[in-house]
Amino acid sequence: LIEVVGNNEPRIDFSNDSKGALLLEPTRTNNFQQSNQFDTTWAISAAGVSLTPNQVGVGNSQDAWKLTEGTFNGEHFIRQTPNIGGVVSISVYAKAGTNDFLYLRGVVSGVNARTWFNLSNGTVGTNQGISAEMISMGDGWYRCIMVLDHQAAFEYYIGVSNADGVSSYQGSNNYIYIQNSQLEQGSYATSYIPTSGSIATRDAEVCN
C-alpha cells in the first residue's frame, strides 16, 4: 500500500518493529529532473530501447512504464547526467517482464559501477557499488537501490538486462517495468520525491 500523506501528518515505519516507530526523514533532493516521465529528459542508448507509458504500477497506479530493449547489440538503457558529486543513492521501482534483470550504473570516462537486480526472485546480483538492496513493494514490484561514490560528471543509467553481470547483448524486444526513479546525495535511500521538469527537495521532518 502506497499512501500520499499530507503536511503535518505523522508516518509510521513498521519495517523493524511490529509496534511501529515515527518516521522522520532528513532533507533530501531528487536530482533526476523527470523522475517518472522517462520519455522526456532521459537519453536513450545507441542499442535502443522503447518506452510505453500508462502501465499498472505500485499500488495499482497507472503511471508505470514498460522498458523494452532494442534489437541491436549493445547496452539497452536510459540515462541522465545531473552533475552532482559524492556518495549518492540511485533507486527505481522495477518489476520483471519477459526479462528478469534491471541494472543501475554510474559512469564517467570509463570509470563506472554497475549493480544487477534479479526481479524474478528479489535478490541483488553482481554489485560494483558500495552497497545495494531490494525492497519488496508488493505484486512483484521492488525498489532497487544502489549506493556509490562518484565524480560530478557521472552519467546514471537505468538498463534492462537478460542475465546477471550482463549489460551489453543482442536485444530481442524483451522488457521490464519501471517507475519512480530517484538520485539523492547520501548513503541510503529515502522515500520517493516526485519531480517534473526540475529537481525537487524535501525539507527535514521534525516532531514537536
TAPECOR-V19430 format. One record per residue. OMEGA is omega in degrees with one decimal (none if undefined). Layout:
<<OMEGA> <OMEGA>>
This chain:
<<176.4> <-177.5> <172.7> <-175.4> <179.8> <178.5> <174.9> <172.4> <-177.0> <174.5> <-176.7> <-179.7> <179.9> <-171.4> <-177.0> <-175.5> <-178.3> <176.9> <178.3> <177.4> <179.4> <-179.3> <176.6> <-174.0> <-179.9> <172.5> <176.5> <177.9> <171.0> <-174.2> <170.0> <-174.3> <175.7> <-171.3> <-179.6> <174.2> <-165.0> <178.5> <-176.2> <-175.8> <179.1> <175.0> <-176.8> <-178.4> <-179.9> <179.1> <170.7> <166.3> <169.7> <-174.8> <-179.4> <-176.3> <171.6> <174.9> <177.9> <-175.8> <-179.3> <179.8> <-179.5> <171.7> <-177.8> <-174.3> <173.8> <-176.4> <170.4> <178.1> <-173.6> <179.2> <172.7> <-176.8> <178.0> <177.1> <180.0> <177.1> <-177.5> <-170.8> <164.4> <-176.2> <169.2> <177.9> <-173.7> <177.3> <171.8> <-177.2> <177.3> <177.4> <-178.0> <172.3> <174.8> <-177.1> <175.6> <171.5> <-177.4> <178.6> <179.5> <170.8> <173.1> <166.9> <-175.8> <-169.6> <168.0> <168.4> <174.4> <-174.8> <167.4> <-174.2> <169.7> <174.9> <178.0> <176.2> <-174.7> <174.5> <179.4> <170.4> <178.5> <-178.7> <178.8> <-175.4> <178.8> <-179.4> <174.1> <179.6> <175.6> <177.5> <179.6> <-177.6> <178.2> <177.3> <177.5> <179.2> <178.8> <176.5> <175.1> <179.6> <-179.3> <178.0> <179.9> <176.8> <177.3> <179.0> <175.9> <166.6> <-177.1> <-171.9> <176.1> <175.9> <179.5> <176.1> <-168.6> <172.6> <-172.8> <-175.8> <-178.5> <166.4> <-178.3> <-175.7> <162.9> <-172.0> <173.5> <-177.6> <179.8> <179.9> <176.1> <177.2> <-177.7> <175.2> <-178.3> <-177.4> <177.4> <-177.8> <179.9> <175.4> <170.8> <-170.1> <167.4> <176.3> <178.7> <-177.8> <165.5> <178.7> <180.0> <173.3> <-175.8> <175.9> <-178.3> <-173.6> <175.2> <-179.2> <173.2> <-175.7> <-171.9> <177.2> <-177.9> <173.0> <-179.9> <177.0> <177.2> <178.8> <-179.0> <-177.1> <171.2> <177.9> <176.1> <179.7> <179.0> <177.6> <178.4> <none>>
